[in-house]
C-alpha cells in the first residue's frame, strides 16, 4: 500500500504510551472501503489460504481475540491493516518499501504463478503459490503473540519458511517496545527497536539507516534479523564500503554502504588468513570449499554497524517526489527549531539521508500524529490548498493526506491503566484533511455498527462513506469549509479524550468493587468450622465466578464507551456533511442570487 508511518517511543509520547500510526492508502484510482471489527478466537481460521498468493498455512489452535480495521471487500483477502489483541500487542501492516536489484537477484520475491497448460499435457506447469504479504501478515501473527518481540520472531519465521511476494515494513508494539521489521528480498528480514525517546518516520522507503550486527547476533537488545544475514550480505557482495586504503585515505568513508566502524585487530587478521586459505589451496580443493572460504573471509571483514538503506535499499528520482518530502515534513513539524527551509538547510524535501528516527523537541501527542498523517505541507510552498509558492510548487510533492486514504489508525498502549483497557485505537476513515481520529477501546467482543457495517456501496449509514462524501464535496471549497471541518475535528478529539478518561475511572471503580466482592466471598467461606474445612473448594469456585463477573463488566463498559463515541460521530459527522453540502451548494457555478418574488 502507498502508506505513511510514524512511530512514537514511550519516552517521546506525551503520556508514556507507545504509539504506532499509519495511513492506509489505496493504489492510484482505487478506493477501498474500511471497517472496524472484533475477531473472536472461534472465527480465526485453523487452516489459512491466501486469496492473492494461494499460499496455505496451518495455524495454531490457540488464537486470542483481536480487533482490526480491514477492507470491506474480500477480493484481495482479509487485509487486516491495523489491530491490537487481548494481550495488548499491536500491529500495523504494511508499509510498502523497495529493495535494490542486487537483493532481488540474490533472494527473489516469491510470486504466485498460475497453472499453465492442461493437466496431463507434456508442457503442463502446475500452479506455484506465492509467499505471504500485506493481505496475510496480521492474520498470521497477531492472534498468536503476547509481546512485540514474540511477534517479530513469529513473523521472521514465517518469512523464512514461506517467503514474501512484496517488499514491506511491518510495525509490532507492546506497552514497552516498538519494533519495525523490513523484509529484504524473498526470505530475509531486519528489525530495529524504536528508541524509547525517539519517533520514527517511514514514507514508502526502506527506512532503517543504522543496524548493529553485533547486537543482532548477540544480546538482541535493539536489533534482530535473519539468522544468515551476514552470510547473505557477504555471499552476494552487498557490502559497498570504501575502505581506508582508498585514494582519499578514507576521508569519505562515511558515505559508504556500511559505516565507519570496520573490524580491526583479530577480526582483520582472521579475514586475511581466510582470504589466504581461499586463494592458496591445492588443485584438489573443490570450488565449493574455495567459495565458502571466501564468503567466510568476507563475513569476518564486515563492520559491526552498517546502513541498510545503502546496502539493501533502492533510490530513484521518483523518491524525491513521492517519498522523501513526507519524511521531511514530519520531522520539520516535530523538530521545528532546525533549519528546514533555507538554502543552507541540512535536509530538504529531496534529501535521501533524512534520519529514520530522532528525538523530538517536545513530547508527541495524539493530535500531533493525527495532524501529521492528514497533512499536506501546511505552511510551505508545497501545500495544494495553500497560497504560498506557485501553481507548480503546490503540486510538486505527494502529500501525506491524500484523496485515496482508506483509514488512519494510531494504536496507543497506555502503561498507567489496567491491561483490560490499555489499548486504544484512534481511527479515522477517508481522506485525512477532511476528517479526524476518534478513540475506540480494542479489548472488546464487538464494535459499533456505524464503523463495523461499512457497505461496499456509498451510504450515509456508516462513517467511512459519510467521511468520503464530506471530502469529495469540500475539496473544491477548502477555505469556505475548512472552519467547519476544523471545529468538527476539535470536538471529536475533545469528546474522545474525555470519554477515555471517564471510562478509565469507571473501570477502576468496577475492578475495585469486584475485588471487594471476591474478598467478601472468601471471608464468608471462612466463617465457622465447616467453612474452614471447605474454604479451598469454596474459594476455587467463588474466585473464577467473581473474575468472570468483573471481566464481563469491563467488556460491557468498554463496548458502551465505544458506542458512545460512535453515536457522537454519527450525530456530528452527519451535521458536518449537511453544513458542507449547504456551503458548496451556495458556491455552485450555476448559482443565481435573484429569487422569485413569491419566495
N, C-alpha and C positions, 0 to 999 in steps of 0.2 A: 504494500500500500504506500501511497505518497503521503507520508506522515511526518509529524514533528514531535519530538520528545523532549521533556525536561524532567530532571530527577533532582530531588532535594534531600540531602543528608539530614539526619536528625538534629544535628547541632547547627544546621543552617536554616532550619524552619522556625517559624515564629513560636511554636508550642512544643518543640521536641519530637514531633512526629516525623516519620519517614513519609515522603510524598513522591509518588510516581505518577506522571501525567503524559498523555499522548493524544494528539489529534488523529483520528482515523479518517483519512481522505480517500475517496474512491478514485479510480483512474479517470483520466480526462474523458468527459462526455458520459460518465456513468454516475448514478446517484443511488446508493444502497441504503434503503430504509433500515433503521436500527430499533432495537427494543432492549428492555432491561428485564431479565428473568432470573429466577432461582432454580437450580438443578438439584433435585433430590438424589440420594445415592441409588435408589432403585431405577431412576431414569438414566443413569450413566451406563453406556454400553459395556459389556464384558468382552466383546469382540468388535474391534473398530475397523471400519473400511472408509478410506478417504474417497470423497467424491471426485476430486481433481486428479489425484495421482494413483488411485486404486490400490494403494498400499494397504495391507491388512495386518493388524496388530492385536494380539491377545492382551487384555488389560487385567490388572489385579481385581480381586473380588471384594476389596475393602475401600471403595471410594468414599470420600466425605462430601458433605453438602457444599455447594458454592454458588455464587451469584455472578452473572456475566452480562455483557452488553453486546450480543451477537447481531449478525444480519438477520433480517426478517425472511428473505428469500433463501432457499436451500440449494439453489442451482450451483453454488460454489462451495457447498459444505457448511459446516457449523460456523466457522469464522467467529470464535468467541470474543476475540479482540482485547477485552479487559475484564478482570474479575478478581474476586477475593474469596477464599474458602473459610470454613468454620474454624480453622486453626490460625486465622489471621495471616495467611500468606497471600500476597497479591501478585498478579502478573499483568503485563501488557505486552501484546504480541500481534504484529511485529512492526519494527521499523525497517523498511526496505533499504538495503545498503548495496554497495558494489565492491567486488574484488577484482584484481587485475588478471590479465590473460595468463600470466605465468602460474598463478594459483589455480586457475581453471584448467590449465593443461595438466598440472600435477595431480589435481584431485577434482575431476569433473563433477558437475552437478548431476544428481540422479533424477533424470527427467522421465516422465511417463511416455511410453511408446505404444501406440495402438497396434493390435494384431494386423499383420499384412498377409494377404492372400487367403486361400481357402484351406481350412484344416484338412490334413492328409495330403495336400499337394506338395511336391518336392521343394517349392520355393516358399512354403508357409513359414512365417515368423510369428511365434506366439506373442501375446501381449507382455510388455515389460512394465511392471509397476514402477512408479517413481518413488521418491523419498517422502519425507514429511515437510510441511510448510506452514504458512500462516493459518491455513484452514484448520490445522490439526493441533498445533503445539499446546495451547492452553488446555484443550480437552484431554490431551495425553499426559499432562504434567500436574496441573493444579489440584485435581481431586486426590492426589496420592502423596502429598508432601506436607510436612509440618514446620519446616523452616525454609528460608530462602536458599541456604546452601544445599539442602536436600533437593530443592528444585533445580539448581544448577547441575547437580550430579545426575539427576534423572534425565534432564534434557540432554546433557552431554552423552550419556549412554545411548539414548535414542538416536542422536545424530550419528554416533559412531556405528551403530548397528544398521540403521535404515537409510542414513544419508538424508540430504535435503535437495530439493529441486530449485531453490532460490537462495539468494544471499540476504540474511536477515539479522536484525538486532532484536533481542528479547530481554525484557525487564522482569526481574523477580525480586520481591521485597518481603521483609517481615518488619516487626516493630524496631529491630536493632540494625538491620542491614539492608542495603540496596545493591543488587548485583546486576551488571549489564553484560549480556552474552552476545558475542558476534560470531556468526558462522563463517568459516574460512574454507571455501570450496565445498565439495560434496559431503565430507565427513569430519572435518576438523573444526575446532572452535577455540575461542579465548573468552575469558570473563574477567572483569575487573570490578572490585567493590568501590562504590562511590564513597570518597572520603566523607566522614561524618560532618565536617564543617564546610562542605562544598556543594555546589549544584553542578549538574552536567547537562549539556545541550547536544542534541543529535538531530540533524536535518537531512535525513536520507543519504548519509555518507558513512562509510566505515569510520568510526569516530575515535576509538581509543588511541591515544597518541603516546602512551608510555606503558611498557609492560616489563615486569621483573621476572625473568625466568628462574632466578634463584629462589624467589618466594613461591612461584607456581610449582616448582619441583621440590620445595622444602616445606616451610611452615604453612603455606597457603593462607596467609592472613588477608591478603589483598588481591591475590591473583590466582586464577585457576585456568586450566587448559587441557587440550587433548594430551593423552599420555605420550604420544610420539611427536609432539610439536617440534622439538629441537631437531630430530632426525628429518622431519618433513622440510623444515627450513634449509637444513644443510644439503640434503639429497638433491633438492631442486633449485639450488643456488638462489634462494630468495634474499639472502643477506647482501645488501647493497653498500656495505660500509666501505668508505675510502679510508684506508689506514694511514697511520702517521708517517709511513715511508713514502707517501706521495710527493710530487714535486713541490707542493705548497707546504710541506712539513707538517701536514695535519691541521693547518690553521682553519680549514673549512670543514673539518670532520663533523661539526655539529649538524650539518645538513644531511648527513648520511641516513641510510635506512635504519641502521642501528645507532645507538647513542655513542657517547664518547667515553664509554666505560669498558674498554677492551680487557679481556682476561690477560693477566700478566703472570710472571713467575712460573710456578709449576704448571699452570694451565698452558702457557705458551710453549714451555719445554715439551709437555706431553703432545701438543699439536705438532711440533716439529718432528718429534720422534715418530709419531704415527704417519706423518707425511713421508718420512724417510722409508718406513716399512712399506708404505703403499707403492713407492716408486723403485725399490731395490730388491724385489723378490726374485726368486729363481724362475726359470721358464716353466716349472711345474705348478707355480701358483695359478689358481683359477682366476678368471676375470672377475667372478663374483666376489672372491675374497679381497681382491685388489680394490674393487669398487667399495666394498664395505669398509675397508680400512680408510679409504679416502673420505668417506662420509663421516666416520668416527673422528677423523682429524678435524674436519670442518665443524663438527658438533663441539669438539673441545675448544675450538677457537672462537666460538660465538661469544659476544659480550653478554653480560648478565641482563642488561636493560636494552630495549630497542623500541622503535616507534612503529607500531603495527600499520599505521596509515601508509608509511613508505614501503613497508615490506609486503603487505597484503592488499592495500587499498588501491583504488583507481582514481584518476584525476583527469577531468576533461573540461573544456571551456564551458560546457553546459552547467557544471557545478557552480560557476560564478554567476549564473543567472538564477538557478533553481535551488541551490543548497546553501552555499556559504553565506549569502545575505541573511538567512534566517538565524544562523548561529550568531552572526554579528549583531543583529538587532536584539536578541535575547540578552546577550552579555552587555551590550550597550545600556540596556534598561537596568540590569541588576548591579552594574559597576559604573555608574554614570560619571564618576569623578575622572575616569580615564579619558584621554583624548581619543575620540572615535571619528571625528568629522574633519579635522584639519588635514592639509596635505602632509603633515608630519606624523599623522596617526600611525600607531604600530599596526593596528588591524583595520582593514577596510572591508566593505561588503564582499570583496572578491579575494580575500586572503585565504590561502589554503592551510595556514598554520594556526587558526583560531583554536585556543585550548579546548580540550574535551571537557575539563572541569576547572572550576576556580572558586575561591572564597567570595561570597557576595559582600557588598558593603553593609547591607542591613539584612536582618533575618527575613526570609521569604514567606509570604502569606499565600493563602488560597486565592486571594484577589489578584496577587501578582501572577500566579500561574494561569488563572482564568484570562487575565488581560493578555498575557504573552501568547497563549495558544489561540487567541482570537485576533491577534494584532496584524496590522497591515502597514507597518513602518510609520506610525503616527509621529509627527514632529520632524519628519525628514522629507527630502525632495522625492522620495520613492513611494509616498502614500497615494494609492489610486483614488482615494476620496479627498485628498488634501489640495492645498492651493500653492504649496511651495514647488519650486523646480519648474520643469517643463512638461508638456504632454508626453514626451518620450520618457523622461526620468520617472514619471508617476506610474509607468507600466514597464519599467526596466526589469524589476526583480519579482520573483514569485512570492506573494505574501504568505504568512503563516495561516491566517484566517482566510480560507478560500471558499469559493462557491460550492465545492464538492465535498466539504467536510461532512461526514456522517454523524460523528459524535466526538466530543472530548470527554474523557474520563480521567479524573485525578483521584487516586486512591490514597487516603490518609489513614495511617495506622498510628493510633494515639497511645502513648505509654502511660498516661495518667488516669486511665479508666479501666474497669474490669475487661477481661478478654471478650465477654459477651457482646459488648457494644464498642469494641476498639476500632473496627474497620468501618470507615465512611467512604462511600463512593460519590464524589461530586461529578454530576452528569449534566452535560448539555447536548442537545440534538440539533443538527443543522449547522449552517454557516455561522461561525463564531462571532463576527461583528454584530450580529442581529439577535443574539440570544445570550444566555449566561448559565453558569453551573449551579445546580441545586444539590443538596446533600441527601443521600439515602443510605441507611444502615445496611450493611451487606449480610449480616448474620440472621437471615430470615428464611422462612419456608415459602414465601410468596411475595410478589411485588405488585404495586398498584396497577390497575388495568390501564390507566392513562399512559403508562410507559411500557407496560407488558404487551398490550394488544395492538401494536402498530400494524397497520394494514399495508398490503403491497401497493394499493392504490391511494391516491390523495384523499384525505379525510380530515375534518377538523375535530374528530373524536379522539385523537391521540396527539401527544406532544410533538412527536417527530414531524408530522406533516404540517401541524399548525406553525411550528417554527420555520419550516421550509417556506411556507406561504408568506410569512412575515418578511423573510429575507428577499424573496422574489419581488414583492411589492415595494419594499423600502429601498432597495438598492439604487434605483434611479432617482431617489429623493432623499439622499443621505442627510443633507443639512436640515431639511424640513422635518424629518422623522427621528433624527438622532437623539434629541432630548427625551422623547417618549421612550425610546429603547434603553437609553442610559438610566432613566428613572425606574423602568421595569427591572433592569439588572440589579440595581442597588437594592430595590425592595426584596427581590428574590433572595439575594445573598444575606441580607439582614435577617429576614424571616428564617432562613435556613440555619444560620449560626445560633439564633435564639432557640429554635426548635431542638437542635442538637444538645445545647446546654440544658434545656429543661428536661429532655429525655434522659440525659445522664443523671440528673438529680432524682428523677422518678425511679430509675433503675436502682440507684443507690439505696433508696428507701425500700424498694421491693426486696432486694437481696438482704438488707438488714432484717426486715420482717421475717423472711424465710429462715434466716439463721436463728432468730429468736424462737420461731416455731419449732425448729429442729431441737433446740436446747430444751424447750418445754416438754417436747415429746419424750426425750431421753430421760428427763427428770421424772416424768410420770411413770416411765417404765421401771425406774429405780425404786419407786415407792413400795415399801413393805418387803417382807422376806420373799414372798412369791415373785414379786417384781425383780428382786435382786437375782434370783435364780434364773429368771428368764430374760435378763437385760440384754444378753448378747443377741438372742434371736429377735427380741423386740427392736433393738437399735438397728439391726441389719435391715429389718423390714421397714422401719419408720424413715430412716435417713434417705434411701432412694426415693421414697414417695414424696418427701419434702423437697428433695433436689429436683425431682420431676416437676413438682408444682412451681418451684421458683423458675426453672427453665421455661416452663410454659408461660409464666407471667412475663418473663423477659422477652420471649418471642412475640407475645401479644403487644407489648409496649413498643418494640421496635417496628413491628408492622403497622401499628397505629400511627406512629410518628411518620413513617414513610407515606401513609395515606394522607395525613395532614399536609405534608409537603406537596403531594400530587394534587390535592384539592386546591391548594393555594396556586399552584402552577396553572391548573385548568382555568380558574377564575381570571387570573391576571394575564395569562397568555392570550385568552380569548379577548380580553379588553384591549390588549396591545394590538392584536390583529384588527379589531374594529377601528381603533384610532389611526393605524397606519393606512388602512383602506380608505377611511374618510379623507385623510390628508392627501393621499395620492389621487383620489377622485377629483379633488378640487384643482389638481395640477395637471389634469389630462390635457392633451394637445387640442382636443375638440371642445374644451370648456368654453362657456359663453356667459358673461356676467348678467346680462339682461334676462329678467324673468317675465312671464305673462303677468298682466296687471291683476289677474284674479288670485295669484298665488301669494 
